[in-house]
């Protein structure tokens, strides 16, 4: 077995949370063939990981195949799911079918299989299961004329590493599905509370100021069209702010002079891509939970500032504030359903940009509330 295939045995032990890592050795320790093969293996694994994080699909495995082939150092490799062969890279897999690996799919145990009607050629398939959440979802197959114990172990360890990447892919997908479901919940949440109040406010102007009522109806139509749109995970900050302006126009029709708003936005950040409906829930919470219960006028300040490589956004009100513990419960989904928007925005920001980009909330009873976020100006895969 090649040095790279031997080094592949360390991959599973060096994977922490789906990220390949290793203790850096001193420069004088890098001279042996095994050392060099180990670091080459780690590099190759890091090249295969992004494709595998997309899940067990034909397209993803085709992009990862050459790197998995290099990891194993066998004559060829193949990957299957439970229904079909997804990819074959190298010789020896022309006759491979899902039926050929059915035993491994059924038992979850590695096996060495001879091609049907070809036991004399010496070609063997070393088959290891791919397991996600205790379910066998496919197999990794090393195609070889030298199926020794070392290759069996290497194939098993690499299959475990591939399985860890597939588990992370499922986790990413579940987070995305949850965020999408909560966006739908946000849309449903807009309907009962805001729509009733907006239409009531508009109706109050129909007799006294028909032209103003007409303008409010147009704002209402534009606002609901944006809120219920069905395409795109991202929008520009300019579009999000435009929708918020319509929302606040409708709320001013209800609150009158009690609602005061200051908006300060740096022109440089208007084109920045942000998650769809990431600011509107924060402004709505400021009105509903901050100002409705306050006697006298209330003030909301919306800021968007240009930072180094990022946009800094905040929504602040001088309303009644909140108990920080209740805010924490709302962020984790344990609070009342009226606060679903805050937790959803926080989750989507972290999912898209990383955990360091979650919401920061400063509040206290009688102290008002300030919600801040940071959004990178440019992020991979984020576009409108």
Buried (B, 14 or more C-beta within 10 A) or exposed (E): BBBBBBBBBBBBEBBEEBEBEEEEEEEEEEEEEEBBBBBBBBEBBEBBBEBBBBBBBEEBBBBBBBBBBBBBBBBBBBBBBBEEBBBBBBEBBEEBEBEBBBEBBEEEEBBBBBBEEEEEEEBBBBBBBBBBEEEBBBBBBBBBEEBEEBBBBBBBBBBBBBBBBBBBBBBBEEBBEBBEEBBEBBBEBBEEEBBEBBBEBBEBBEEEEEEEBEBBBEBBEBBBEBBEEEEEBBBBBBBBBBBBBBBBBBBBBBBEEBBBBEEEBBEEBBEBBBBBBBBBBBBBBBBBBBBBEBEEEBBBBBBBBBBEEBBBBBBBBBBBBBEEEBBEBBBEBEBEEBBBBBBBBBBBBBBBBEEEBBBEBBBEEEEBBBBBBBBBBEBEEBEB
